[in-house]
Amino acid sequence: MNDSTRPTESKRIALVTGASRGIGRAIAIELAAGGHHLLLNYRSQDEAAAEVLANITDAGGSAELLKFDVRSADAVNAALGPFVDGDKTISVLVNNAGITRDGPFPAMDEDAWQDVTRTSLDGFYNLTRPLVMAMVRQRFGRIINLSSVSGLVGTRGQVNYSAAKAGLIGATRALAQEVAKRKVTVNAVAPGLIDTDMITDAPVKEIVAAIPMRRLGRPDEVAKLVSFLASEHAGYITGQVIGINGGLA
């Protein structure tokens, strides 16, 4: 597929993992508002995912649900089959799915380590590997990985999460070099403290006091950044890690 026949921005298919809540939900809604057809991945929250779908379609957008666990290569391959071997090529991939299992490292069991690292890193591999060659063939693609300020500076009690998100940064920079000449960009977004249910149990007042802007970020602010990176306007940006953290790092 050459430049003249590749999908236009308003016809592109975007896949967002972990799209049923928080940042993923905001990203999916923002990309749909920009004209993308959305594939909404989620693992277990059927009701929340259905609400995101309804939000998009009620606003005149188009979307569909893809329920699978990003940690399972078999589940991913089964879900993505029509988009890998068929004619519905995914042009925008947002690797957003992530979980936390916080605790002091000496007391961290193997499950807490594996659950967090596999969701972010195996999830990146399982989704990106089967989709990237289609992007290369059509000479257009946007891969956006959701890292974290924890992956940039490390966070006490989050050795597993910090390791997973730092790993995504390394993968972003390496893959960007491999596919840049085919007009496929690969970037990471590293949010700081964002007002979602992931920080429900966090000491918010103490956190805000440490942020130079003295407030939490909003999911829609992250979504706007991701939407820009997914657009034609970001065609010369690749291999970058963009922080959105109110000056925290």
N, C-alpha and C positions, 0 to 999 in steps of 0.2 A: 504494500500500500504506500503510495507516494504522498507528498505533502498536499496535493490537490484533492485527494480522495479520502484522507483520514477524517474521522468524525469531527464535526464542528463542536464547539464548546457546549452548545445547547442540546446536543444529541449524545453526549458522552455518558458512559455508565461509570458510576463511582461506587466502590465498596468501602464501607466503614465498619470495622470490627468493634465490638463492644458498644453498639449504637443504641442500646435500650435506655441508657441513663447518662447523666453527667455530661462530661465533655463530648463523648461520642454522640450523644443525642443532639447536642447543639451543633456539632459539625455536620451531621446528616441533614438537619433542617436547613442549615445555611447553604450547603451544596445543592440541595433540592430547589431552594429558592433561586439559585443561579441557573437552573435549567437542567441539571444533571438528573438522570434516572438513578435512584438510590437502591443499592442492595444493603439492607440493614441486617448485619450479623448480630446475633446475641446467643447466649448459652442457655439460659434458663428462665429469664423473666418474661414470660409470654405476655402478660398484661401490659407491662411497661413498653415492650416492643410494639404491641398493637397500638398503643397510644401514640408512639412516634409515627408509625405508619399513617394513622388517622390524621395527625397534625399535618403531615406532608400532603396527603391527598385532599384534605379539606381546603388547603391553601392553593390547590390547583396543580400540585406537583405529582410526580410519579415515583413509586417505590414498591419494593417487595421485601418480604422477610426471608432471611436465610439463617436458620437455627442450626448451629454446630459449635463444637468446642474447638477453638483455635489450636489447642494443644495436641489434638488428634489429627495426624496426617491423613488417615483414612477418611475421617469425617470431612475434612477440608476438601480432599480430592473428589469425594462424592458430590459435595455441594457445588464445587466449581466446575465440574465436568462440562456443562453446557456453555460456560464462558471461556473455556480453554480450547475445546475442540469445535465449538460452533461458531456462529458469525456474530455473536454478541460479546465483543471484546471489551473487557474492563480497562478503562483508560486512566482512572484515578483510584489508587489504593491508599487508604488511611489505616495504618496499623495502630489502632488506638487501644485495643483490649489490654487491660492490665489489672492486677489485684495487689493488695497489700496484706501481709501477714507479719506485722511488726512485733519486735521483741528484742531483748539483748542477745547478741550473737552467741555467747556461751550457752544460752538456754534454747537456742533455735533448733528445732528438730528438722529432720530431713524433709518431711512433708512441707513445712513452711518454706524451706529453701526451694524445693522442686516446684511447688505450686506457683510461686512468684516468678522464678526464672523461666520456667517452661511457658507460662502464659505470654510473657513479653518476647523471649528469644525464639523458642520453638514456634510461637505464633507468627513471628516475623518470617521465619524460614518457610513454614508450611504454606503461608499465603503468598509470599513474594516470589518464591522460586517458580511455581507453575504459571504465574501471571506475567512475569517480566519479559519473557520472550515474545509474547504477543504484542507488548508495548514496543519492543525493539523492531518487530516486523512492520508495525504501522507507523514507525518513526514518530511516536508521541507517547509520553507516559508521565505520570506524576505519582511518585511514591513518597508518602509523608508519614514519618514514624513519630509517635508521641513518646518522647523521653520525659525527663523531669529535671527540675533543679537538683534533685537528689542524685541524679546521674552525673551532674556537673561537679558538685562539691561534696557529695556524701551527706547522709543524715543519720545521726545517732539513733539506734534502734531500728534502722532500715538497711542493714547490710545486704540482705537479699534483694530488696527493691532497688537500692543504689547500684548494685552489681548488674542487675537486669537492665536498668535504664542506661547505664554507662555502656553496656554491651551493644545496645541499639545505636548509640552514637558511633561506635567503631564500625558497625555494619553499614550505617548510613554513609559514612565517609568512603569506605572501600567500594561499595556497590556504585556509588555516584561516579567514581572514576571508570568503572567498567562500561557503563551504558551511556555516558554523556554524549558521545559522538553520534548516537542514534536519537538524540533529542528527548531522552528520558531523564528526568531530573529526580534526584533522591535527596530529601532534606529531613531534618528532625526539628520538631518543636519541643521546647523544654519548659513547660509551665512551672510556675511556683505554686503558691497556695491558692487554689481556686475553690470557690464556694460551691462545693458539691457534697454529696453524701459520703464521699471518701474521707472527709475531715470531720464527720459528725462528732466523734469522740475526742477530737484534738482540743488542746487548750487555746482556743481561738484568740482570746485577749492577749496572751503572751506572744502568740505567733504574729499578730498584727503589729504589736509593738516593735518587732524586729524587722518589719518591712518598711523601707524608706517611704513608700507612698501611703503607709498607715491604713491599708485596706486589703481585703482579699480580692483576687481577680474574679472575673465573671466568665462562665462557660462561653458566652457569646463573643467575648473578646478573643478567646483562643480560636473559636470557630471562624471569625473573620480573617485571622492570620492564615489558617489552614486553607480557607477558600482562595485567598490570594495566591498561595503557593501552588494551588491546583489549577490556576488560570494560565492563559497565554502570556499574561504580563510578567510571569515569573520564569520565563523561559531561559534566562541567563543566570539563574540562581540554582546551584546544586552543590551537594556535599557540605551544606551549612547546618549549623545548630543554632536555632533562633530562640533565645530566651524570652519568656513573657512572664515576668515575676515581680513587677513593681520595684525593681532595683535591688532585689534580694541577693542576686549573684551576677 
